């Protein structure tokens, strides 16, 4: 659970940096997370 929280936090910070590709970035990231978990 702690890992998931850190990843979510990281994603939210990253999405602030790249607001253009937020949706694509999040989709790809969540796919990676699902594969890892």
Secondary structure as GFF3:
##gff-version 3
##sequence-region A 1 37
A	DSSP	alpha_helix	2	17	.	.	.	ID=ss1
A	DSSP	alpha_helix	22	36	.	.	.	ID=ss2
###
